[in-house]
Amino acid sequence: MFQPKEPPVIVRTVVEKDRVPAALVAPIAPPWRKPGAPANARAGGAETVDDLYTRGDANESRLLVCTGQINGVRAWDKP
């Protein structure tokens, strides 16, 4: 009995890697530094209590941005 040949099957593997959304991997602001302070100044050049409060607020904001990004990556990566 005659059986026709099946057409050849071409298999090509393509790996597509999902990308993390850009907003979740965006760089955050640099650490607070008092304007004009030398690069090696301790506490970012803070000299007064107000400077320390400002530094704490800026660093807290940076921490909140990082936390939001990490939580966003976790939510994005859920199966």
VEXDOMI-302310 format. One record per atom (N, C-alpha, C): residue number from 1; residue in three letters; atom name; z, x, y. Coordinates in Angstrom, 1 decimal, padded with zeros to 4 digits. Atoms other than C-alpha are relative to their C-alpha. Example, Ala and Ser with C-alpha at 12.3 -4.5 7.8 and 13.67 -1.06 7.14 Angstrom:
<atoms>
<atom pos="1" code="ALA" site="N" pz="000.0" px="000.9" py="-001.2"/>
<atom pos="1" code="ALA" site="CA" pz="007.8" px="012.3" py="-004.5"/>
<atom pos="1" code="ALA" site="C" pz="000.0" px="000.9" py="001.2"/>
<atom pos="2" code="SER" site="N" pz="000.0" px="-000.9" py="-001.1"/>
<atom pos="2" code="SER" site="CA" pz="007.1" px="013.7" py="-001.1"/>
<atom pos="2" code="SER" site="C" pz="000.8" px="-000.8" py="001.1"/>
</atoms>
This chain:
<atoms>
<atom pos="1" code="MET" site="N" pz="000.0" px="000.8" py="-001.2"/>
<atom pos="1" code="MET" site="CA" pz="000.0" px="000.0" py="000.0"/>
<atom pos="1" code="MET" site="C" pz="000.0" px="000.9" py="001.2"/>
<atom pos="2" code="PHE" site="N" pz="000.1" px="-000.8" py="-001.2"/>
<atom pos="2" code="PHE" site="CA" pz="-000.9" px="001.3" py="003.4"/>
<atom pos="2" code="PHE" site="C" pz="001.0" px="-000.4" py="001.0"/>
<atom pos="3" code="GLN" site="N" pz="-000.9" px="000.2" py="-001.0"/>
<atom pos="3" code="GLN" site="CA" pz="001.8" px="001.7" py="006.0"/>
<atom pos="3" code="GLN" site="C" pz="-000.4" px="000.8" py="001.2"/>
<atom pos="4" code="PRO" site="N" pz="000.4" px="-000.7" py="-001.2"/>
<atom pos="4" code="PRO" site="CA" pz="000.9" px="002.5" py="009.6"/>
<atom pos="4" code="PRO" site="C" pz="001.1" px="000.9" py="000.4"/>
<atom pos="5" code="LYS" site="N" pz="-001.0" px="-000.9" py="-000.6"/>
<atom pos="5" code="LYS" site="CA" pz="002.7" px="005.4" py="011.2"/>
<atom pos="5" code="LYS" site="C" pz="000.6" px="-000.6" py="001.2"/>
<atom pos="6" code="GLU" site="N" pz="-000.7" px="000.5" py="-001.2"/>
<atom pos="6" code="GLU" site="CA" pz="005.3" px="004.5" py="013.7"/>
<atom pos="6" code="GLU" site="C" pz="-000.3" px="001.0" py="001.1"/>
<atom pos="7" code="PRO" site="N" pz="000.2" px="-000.9" py="-001.1"/>
<atom pos="7" code="PRO" site="CA" pz="004.8" px="006.0" py="017.2"/>
<atom pos="7" code="PRO" site="C" pz="001.2" px="000.9" py="000.0"/>
<atom pos="8" code="PRO" site="N" pz="-001.1" px="-000.9" py="-000.1"/>
<atom pos="8" code="PRO" site="CA" pz="006.9" px="009.1" py="017.8"/>
<atom pos="8" code="PRO" site="C" pz="001.0" px="-000.5" py="001.0"/>
<atom pos="9" code="VAL" site="N" pz="-001.0" px="000.3" py="-000.9"/>
<atom pos="9" code="VAL" site="CA" pz="010.2" px="008.5" py="019.4"/>
<atom pos="9" code="VAL" site="C" pz="000.5" px="001.2" py="000.8"/>
<atom pos="10" code="ILE" site="N" pz="-000.4" px="-001.2" py="-000.8"/>
<atom pos="10" code="ILE" site="CA" pz="011.1" px="010.8" py="022.3"/>
<atom pos="10" code="ILE" site="C" pz="001.4" px="-000.4" py="000.5"/>
<atom pos="11" code="VAL" site="N" pz="-001.4" px="000.1" py="-000.4"/>
<atom pos="11" code="VAL" site="CA" pz="014.8" px="011.2" py="022.9"/>
<atom pos="11" code="VAL" site="C" pz="000.3" px="001.0" py="001.0"/>
<atom pos="12" code="ARG" site="N" pz="-000.4" px="-000.9" py="-001.0"/>
<atom pos="12" code="ARG" site="CA" pz="016.0" px="012.7" py="026.1"/>
<atom pos="12" code="ARG" site="C" pz="001.4" px="-000.4" py="000.5"/>
<atom pos="13" code="THR" site="N" pz="-001.4" px="000.3" py="-000.4"/>
<atom pos="13" code="THR" site="CA" pz="019.7" px="012.9" py="027.0"/>
<atom pos="13" code="THR" site="C" pz="000.1" px="000.4" py="001.5"/>
<atom pos="14" code="VAL" site="N" pz="-000.3" px="-000.2" py="-001.4"/>
<atom pos="14" code="VAL" site="CA" pz="020.5" px="012.6" py="030.7"/>
<atom pos="14" code="VAL" site="C" pz="001.4" px="-000.3" py="000.2"/>
<atom pos="15" code="VAL" site="N" pz="-001.4" px="000.2" py="-000.3"/>
<atom pos="15" code="VAL" site="CA" pz="024.1" px="013.0" py="031.7"/>
<atom pos="15" code="VAL" site="C" pz="000.1" px="-000.3" py="001.5"/>
<atom pos="16" code="GLU" site="N" pz="-000.2" px="000.4" py="-001.4"/>
<atom pos="16" code="GLU" site="CA" pz="024.9" px="011.1" py="034.9"/>
<atom pos="16" code="GLU" site="C" pz="001.4" px="000.1" py="000.3"/>
<atom pos="17" code="LYS" site="N" pz="-001.4" px="-000.1" py="-000.3"/>
<atom pos="17" code="LYS" site="CA" pz="028.1" px="012.1" py="036.5"/>
<atom pos="17" code="LYS" site="C" pz="000.3" px="-000.8" py="001.2"/>
<atom pos="18" code="ASP" site="N" pz="-000.4" px="000.8" py="-001.2"/>
<atom pos="18" code="ASP" site="CA" pz="029.8" px="009.6" py="038.8"/>
<atom pos="18" code="ASP" site="C" pz="000.6" px="000.9" py="001.0"/>
<atom pos="19" code="ARG" site="N" pz="-000.6" px="-000.7" py="-001.1"/>
<atom pos="19" code="ARG" site="CA" pz="030.7" px="010.9" py="042.2"/>
<atom pos="19" code="ARG" site="C" pz="001.2" px="-000.7" py="000.6"/>
<atom pos="20" code="VAL" site="N" pz="-001.1" px="000.6" py="-000.7"/>
<atom pos="20" code="VAL" site="CA" pz="034.0" px="010.3" py="043.9"/>
<atom pos="20" code="VAL" site="C" pz="-000.5" px="-000.4" py="001.4"/>
<atom pos="21" code="PRO" site="N" pz="000.5" px="000.4" py="-001.4"/>
<atom pos="21" code="PRO" site="CA" pz="033.4" px="008.3" py="047.1"/>
<atom pos="21" code="PRO" site="C" pz="000.5" px="001.0" py="001.0"/>
<atom pos="22" code="ALA" site="N" pz="-000.2" px="-001.1" py="-001.0"/>
<atom pos="22" code="ALA" site="CA" pz="033.2" px="010.6" py="050.1"/>
<atom pos="22" code="ALA" site="C" pz="001.3" px="-000.2" py="000.8"/>
<atom pos="23" code="ALA" site="N" pz="-001.2" px="000.2" py="-000.8"/>
<atom pos="23" code="ALA" site="CA" pz="036.1" px="008.9" py="051.9"/>
<atom pos="23" code="ALA" site="C" pz="001.3" px="000.5" py="-000.8"/>
<atom pos="24" code="LEU" site="N" pz="-001.1" px="-000.4" py="000.8"/>
<atom pos="24" code="LEU" site="CA" pz="038.4" px="009.9" py="049.0"/>
<atom pos="24" code="LEU" site="C" pz="000.1" px="001.5" py="-000.1"/>
<atom pos="25" code="VAL" site="N" pz="-000.1" px="-001.5" py="000.1"/>
<atom pos="25" code="VAL" site="CA" pz="037.6" px="013.6" py="049.2"/>
<atom pos="25" code="VAL" site="C" pz="-000.2" px="000.6" py="001.4"/>
<atom pos="26" code="ALA" site="N" pz="000.2" px="-000.6" py="-001.4"/>
<atom pos="26" code="ALA" site="CA" pz="037.2" px="014.0" py="053.0"/>
<atom pos="26" code="ALA" site="C" pz="001.2" px="000.9" py="000.3"/>
<atom pos="27" code="PRO" site="N" pz="-001.1" px="-000.9" py="-000.4"/>
<atom pos="27" code="PRO" site="CA" pz="039.2" px="016.9" py="054.4"/>
<atom pos="27" code="PRO" site="C" pz="001.0" px="-000.7" py="001.0"/>
<atom pos="28" code="ILE" site="N" pz="-001.0" px="000.5" py="-000.9"/>
<atom pos="28" code="ILE" site="CA" pz="042.4" px="016.1" py="056.2"/>
<atom pos="28" code="ILE" site="C" pz="000.2" px="000.9" py="001.2"/>
<atom pos="29" code="ALA" site="N" pz="-000.3" px="-000.8" py="-001.2"/>
<atom pos="29" code="ALA" site="CA" pz="043.6" px="017.3" py="059.6"/>
<atom pos="29" code="ALA" site="C" pz="000.8" px="001.3" py="-000.4"/>
<atom pos="30" code="PRO" site="N" pz="-000.8" px="-001.2" py="000.3"/>
<atom pos="30" code="PRO" site="CA" pz="045.0" px="020.8" py="059.7"/>
<atom pos="30" code="PRO" site="C" pz="001.4" px="-000.2" py="000.4"/>
<atom pos="31" code="PRO" site="N" pz="-001.4" px="000.2" py="-000.4"/>
<atom pos="31" code="PRO" site="CA" pz="048.7" px="021.3" py="060.0"/>
<atom pos="31" code="PRO" site="C" pz="000.2" px="000.1" py="001.5"/>
<atom pos="32" code="TRP" site="N" pz="-000.3" px="000.0" py="-001.5"/>
<atom pos="32" code="TRP" site="CA" pz="050.2" px="020.7" py="063.5"/>
<atom pos="32" code="TRP" site="C" pz="000.3" px="001.4" py="000.5"/>
<atom pos="33" code="ARG" site="N" pz="-000.3" px="-001.2" py="-000.6"/>
<atom pos="33" code="ARG" site="CA" pz="050.3" px="023.7" py="065.7"/>
<atom pos="33" code="ARG" site="C" pz="000.0" px="-000.2" py="001.5"/>
<atom pos="34" code="LYS" site="N" pz="-000.1" px="000.1" py="-001.4"/>
<atom pos="34" code="LYS" site="CA" pz="051.4" px="023.8" py="069.3"/>
<atom pos="34" code="LYS" site="C" pz="-001.1" px="000.7" py="000.7"/>
<atom pos="35" code="PRO" site="N" pz="001.1" px="-000.7" py="-000.7"/>
<atom pos="35" code="PRO" site="CA" pz="048.5" px="024.5" py="071.7"/>
<atom pos="35" code="PRO" site="C" pz="000.5" px="001.3" py="000.6"/>
<atom pos="36" code="GLY" site="N" pz="-000.3" px="-001.4" py="-000.6"/>
<atom pos="36" code="GLY" site="CA" pz="048.5" px="028.2" py="072.6"/>
<atom pos="36" code="GLY" site="C" pz="000.9" px="000.8" py="-000.9"/>
<atom pos="37" code="ALA" site="N" pz="-000.9" px="-000.8" py="000.9"/>
<atom pos="37" code="ALA" site="CA" pz="050.9" px="029.2" py="069.8"/>
<atom pos="37" code="ALA" site="C" pz="-000.8" px="001.0" py="-000.8"/>
<atom pos="38" code="PRO" site="N" pz="000.7" px="-001.0" py="000.9"/>
<atom pos="38" code="PRO" site="CA" pz="050.0" px="032.4" py="067.9"/>
<atom pos="38" code="PRO" site="C" pz="-000.1" px="-000.5" py="-001.4"/>
<atom pos="39" code="ALA" site="N" pz="000.3" px="000.4" py="001.4"/>
<atom pos="39" code="ALA" site="CA" pz="048.7" px="032.0" py="064.4"/>
<atom pos="39" code="ALA" site="C" pz="001.2" px="000.2" py="-000.9"/>
<atom pos="40" code="ASN" site="N" pz="-001.1" px="-000.3" py="000.9"/>
<atom pos="40" code="ASN" site="CA" pz="051.8" px="033.5" py="062.9"/>
<atom pos="40" code="ASN" site="C" pz="001.4" px="-000.6" py="000.5"/>
<atom pos="41" code="ALA" site="N" pz="-001.2" px="000.6" py="-000.5"/>
<atom pos="41" code="ALA" site="CA" pz="054.3" px="031.4" py="064.8"/>
<atom pos="41" code="ALA" site="C" pz="000.7" px="-000.9" py="-001.0"/>
<atom pos="42" code="ARG" site="N" pz="-000.7" px="000.8" py="000.9"/>
<atom pos="42" code="ARG" site="CA" pz="057.0" px="029.8" py="062.8"/>
<atom pos="42" code="ARG" site="C" pz="000.0" px="-001.5" py="000.5"/>
<atom pos="43" code="ALA" site="N" pz="000.0" px="001.4" py="-000.3"/>
<atom pos="43" code="ALA" site="CA" pz="057.1" px="026.0" py="062.7"/>
<atom pos="43" code="ALA" site="C" pz="-001.1" px="-000.4" py="000.9"/>
<atom pos="44" code="GLY" site="N" pz="001.1" px="000.3" py="-000.8"/>
<atom pos="44" code="GLY" site="CA" pz="053.7" px="025.9" py="064.3"/>
<atom pos="44" code="GLY" site="C" pz="000.1" px="000.2" py="001.4"/>
<atom pos="45" code="GLY" site="N" pz="-000.2" px="-000.3" py="-001.4"/>
<atom pos="45" code="GLY" site="CA" pz="055.0" px="027.2" py="067.5"/>
<atom pos="45" code="GLY" site="C" pz="000.9" px="-000.9" py="000.7"/>
<atom pos="46" code="ALA" site="N" pz="-000.9" px="001.0" py="-000.6"/>
<atom pos="46" code="ALA" site="CA" pz="057.5" px="024.4" py="068.0"/>
<atom pos="46" code="ALA" site="C" pz="001.2" px="000.7" py="000.7"/>
<atom pos="47" code="GLU" site="N" pz="-001.1" px="-000.6" py="-000.8"/>
<atom pos="47" code="GLU" site="CA" pz="060.0" px="025.3" py="070.8"/>
<atom pos="47" code="GLU" site="C" pz="001.1" px="-000.9" py="000.4"/>
<atom pos="48" code="THR" site="N" pz="-001.0" px="001.0" py="-000.4"/>
<atom pos="48" code="THR" site="CA" pz="061.8" px="022.1" py="071.6"/>
<atom pos="48" code="THR" site="C" pz="000.1" px="-001.1" py="-001.1"/>
<atom pos="49" code="VAL" site="N" pz="-000.2" px="001.1" py="001.0"/>
<atom pos="49" code="VAL" site="CA" pz="063.1" px="019.1" py="069.7"/>
<atom pos="49" code="VAL" site="C" pz="-001.2" px="-000.9" py="000.0"/>
<atom pos="50" code="ASP" site="N" pz="001.2" px="000.9" py="000.0"/>
<atom pos="50" code="ASP" site="CA" pz="060.2" px="017.0" py="070.9"/>
<atom pos="50" code="ASP" site="C" pz="-001.2" px="000.6" py="-000.8"/>
<atom pos="51" code="ASP" site="N" pz="001.1" px="-000.6" py="000.8"/>
<atom pos="51" code="ASP" site="CA" pz="057.8" px="019.6" py="069.4"/>
<atom pos="51" code="ASP" site="C" pz="000.3" px="-000.2" py="-001.5"/>
<atom pos="52" code="LEU" site="N" pz="-000.3" px="000.2" py="001.4"/>
<atom pos="52" code="LEU" site="CA" pz="059.6" px="019.3" py="066.1"/>
<atom pos="52" code="LEU" site="C" pz="-000.3" px="-001.5" py="-000.4"/>
<atom pos="53" code="TYR" site="N" pz="000.3" px="001.4" py="000.3"/>
<atom pos="53" code="TYR" site="CA" pz="059.4" px="015.5" py="066.2"/>
<atom pos="53" code="TYR" site="C" pz="-001.6" px="-000.2" py="-000.1"/>
<atom pos="54" code="THR" site="N" pz="001.4" px="000.1" py="000.1"/>
<atom pos="54" code="THR" site="CA" pz="055.7" px="015.7" py="067.0"/>
<atom pos="54" code="THR" site="C" pz="-000.6" px="000.6" py="-001.2"/>
<atom pos="55" code="ARG" site="N" pz="000.4" px="-000.7" py="001.2"/>
<atom pos="55" code="ARG" site="CA" pz="055.2" px="018.2" py="064.2"/>
<atom pos="55" code="ARG" site="C" pz="000.3" px="-000.9" py="-001.2"/>
<atom pos="56" code="GLY" site="N" pz="-000.3" px="000.8" py="001.1"/>
<atom pos="56" code="GLY" site="CA" pz="057.0" px="015.9" py="061.8"/>
<atom pos="56" code="GLY" site="C" pz="-000.8" px="-001.3" py="-000.1"/>
<atom pos="57" code="ASP" site="N" pz="000.8" px="001.1" py="000.1"/>
<atom pos="57" code="ASP" site="CA" pz="055.0" px="012.9" py="062.8"/>
<atom pos="57" code="ASP" site="C" pz="-001.4" px="000.3" py="-000.4"/>
<atom pos="58" code="ALA" site="N" pz="001.4" px="-000.4" py="000.4"/>
<atom pos="58" code="ALA" site="CA" pz="051.7" px="014.8" py="062.4"/>
<atom pos="58" code="ALA" site="C" pz="000.0" px="000.3" py="-001.5"/>
<atom pos="59" code="ASN" site="N" pz="000.0" px="-000.3" py="001.5"/>
<atom pos="59" code="ASN" site="CA" pz="052.7" px="016.1" py="059.0"/>
<atom pos="59" code="ASN" site="C" pz="000.2" px="-001.2" py="-000.8"/>
<atom pos="60" code="GLU" site="N" pz="-000.1" px="001.2" py="000.8"/>
<atom pos="60" code="GLU" site="CA" pz="053.8" px="012.7" py="057.9"/>
<atom pos="60" code="GLU" site="C" pz="-001.3" px="-000.8" py="-000.1"/>
<atom pos="61" code="SER" site="N" pz="001.4" px="000.6" py="000.0"/>
<atom pos="61" code="SER" site="CA" pz="050.4" px="011.3" py="058.9"/>
<atom pos="61" code="SER" site="C" pz="-000.9" px="000.7" py="-001.0"/>
<atom pos="62" code="ARG" site="N" pz="000.8" px="-000.7" py="001.0"/>
<atom pos="62" code="ARG" site="CA" pz="048.7" px="014.0" py="056.9"/>
<atom pos="62" code="ARG" site="C" pz="000.4" px="-000.3" py="-001.4"/>
<atom pos="63" code="LEU" site="N" pz="-000.5" px="000.4" py="001.3"/>
<atom pos="63" code="LEU" site="CA" pz="050.9" px="013.2" py="053.9"/>
<atom pos="63" code="LEU" site="C" pz="-000.5" px="-001.4" py="-000.4"/>
<atom pos="64" code="LEU" site="N" pz="000.5" px="001.4" py="000.3"/>
<atom pos="64" code="LEU" site="CA" pz="050.0" px="009.5" py="054.2"/>
<atom pos="64" code="LEU" site="C" pz="-001.5" px="000.0" py="-000.3"/>
<atom pos="65" code="VAL" site="N" pz="001.4" px="000.0" py="000.3"/>
<atom pos="65" code="VAL" site="CA" pz="046.3" px="010.3" py="054.3"/>
<atom pos="65" code="VAL" site="C" pz="-000.2" px="000.6" py="-001.4"/>
<atom pos="66" code="CYS" site="N" pz="000.2" px="-000.5" py="001.3"/>
<atom pos="66" code="CYS" site="CA" pz="046.6" px="012.5" py="051.2"/>
<atom pos="66" code="CYS" site="C" pz="000.4" px="-001.0" py="-001.1"/>
<atom pos="67" code="THR" site="N" pz="-000.5" px="001.0" py="000.9"/>
<atom pos="67" code="THR" site="CA" pz="048.6" px="009.9" py="049.4"/>
<atom pos="67" code="THR" site="C" pz="-001.1" px="-001.1" py="-000.2"/>
<atom pos="68" code="GLY" site="N" pz="001.1" px="001.0" py="000.1"/>
<atom pos="68" code="GLY" site="CA" pz="045.9" px="007.3" py="050.2"/>
<atom pos="68" code="GLY" site="C" pz="-001.2" px="000.4" py="-000.7"/>
<atom pos="69" code="GLN" site="N" pz="001.1" px="-000.5" py="000.7"/>
<atom pos="69" code="GLN" site="CA" pz="043.2" px="009.5" py="049.0"/>
<atom pos="69" code="GLN" site="C" pz="000.2" px="000.1" py="-001.5"/>
<atom pos="70" code="ILE" site="N" pz="-000.3" px="-000.1" py="001.4"/>
<atom pos="70" code="ILE" site="CA" pz="044.9" px="010.2" py="045.7"/>
<atom pos="70" code="ILE" site="C" pz="000.1" px="-001.3" py="-000.7"/>
<atom pos="71" code="ASN" site="N" pz="-000.1" px="001.3" py="000.5"/>
<atom pos="71" code="ASN" site="CA" pz="045.7" px="006.6" py="045.2"/>
<atom pos="71" code="ASN" site="C" pz="-001.4" px="-000.6" py="-000.2"/>
<atom pos="72" code="GLY" site="N" pz="001.4" px="000.5" py="000.1"/>
<atom pos="72" code="GLY" site="CA" pz="042.0" px="005.8" py="045.9"/>
<atom pos="72" code="GLY" site="C" pz="-000.7" px="000.6" py="-001.1"/>
<atom pos="73" code="VAL" site="N" pz="000.7" px="-000.6" py="001.1"/>
<atom pos="73" code="VAL" site="CA" pz="040.8" px="008.3" py="043.4"/>
<atom pos="73" code="VAL" site="C" pz="000.6" px="-000.6" py="-001.3"/>
<atom pos="74" code="ARG" site="N" pz="-000.5" px="000.6" py="001.2"/>
<atom pos="74" code="ARG" site="CA" pz="043.2" px="006.9" py="040.8"/>
<atom pos="74" code="ARG" site="C" pz="-000.6" px="-001.4" py="-000.2"/>
<atom pos="75" code="ALA" site="N" pz="000.6" px="001.4" py="000.1"/>
<atom pos="75" code="ALA" site="CA" pz="041.9" px="003.3" py="041.5"/>
<atom pos="75" code="ALA" site="C" pz="-001.5" px="000.1" py="-000.4"/>
<atom pos="76" code="TRP" site="N" pz="001.4" px="-000.1" py="000.3"/>
<atom pos="76" code="TRP" site="CA" pz="038.3" px="004.5" py="041.4"/>
<atom pos="76" code="TRP" site="C" pz="-000.2" px="000.5" py="-001.4"/>
<atom pos="77" code="ASP" site="N" pz="000.2" px="-000.6" py="001.3"/>
<atom pos="77" code="ASP" site="CA" pz="038.8" px="006.4" py="038.1"/>
<atom pos="77" code="ASP" site="C" pz="000.5" px="-000.9" py="-001.1"/>
<atom pos="78" code="LYS" site="N" pz="-000.5" px="000.8" py="001.1"/>
<atom pos="78" code="LYS" site="CA" pz="040.4" px="003.5" py="036.2"/>
<atom pos="78" code="LYS" site="C" pz="-001.1" px="-000.5" py="-000.9"/>
<atom pos="79" code="PRO" site="N" pz="001.1" px="000.4" py="000.9"/>
<atom pos="79" code="PRO" site="CA" pz="038.5" px="002.6" py="033.1"/>
<atom pos="79" code="PRO" site="C" pz="-000.3" px="-001.5" py="000.1"/>
</atoms>
